[in-house]
Amino acid sequence: MMRRLSTKLASSASVLLSRTTSSSAQQTLPNSFLKWALMGSVRTSRFATGFSPLEAKPLNSIMDVERAQHKSPEELASIWDDYHLGRGHIGASMQTKLYRLLEQRAADCQYFVIP
């Protein structure tokens, strides 16, 4: 979506710039601007400065595995959700079947809108 938008924007800019430069005897825009406008807009950075992707952690560094072995999946989901409730992040626990469905849909449709 972003690439299509920047391509359309670049093509619109090139049409506008060619009309501007050909219609006036004096060029109103510098050559370097025209060159970069025709190339289109390209983002070179995917994330904010200083961002580093998450790395896998062992489960026992996150929670007490010994105590968790005696809990049901529903109890563990409830404990996990309660712990993260007030931390200022959006999150939820879900069944494996639902997660696999969302994972498959995310592979098919990589872009989404949060209403």
Secondary structure as GFF3:
##gff-version 3
##sequence-region A 1 115
A	DSSP	alpha_helix	2	23	.	.	.	ID=ss1
A	DSSP	alpha_helix	31	39	.	.	.	ID=ss2
A	DSSP	three_ten_helix	59	61	.	.	.	ID=ss3
A	DSSP	alpha_helix	65	68	.	.	.	ID=ss4
A	DSSP	alpha_helix	73	85	.	.	.	ID=ss5
A	DSSP	alpha_helix	96	108	.	.	.	ID=ss6
###
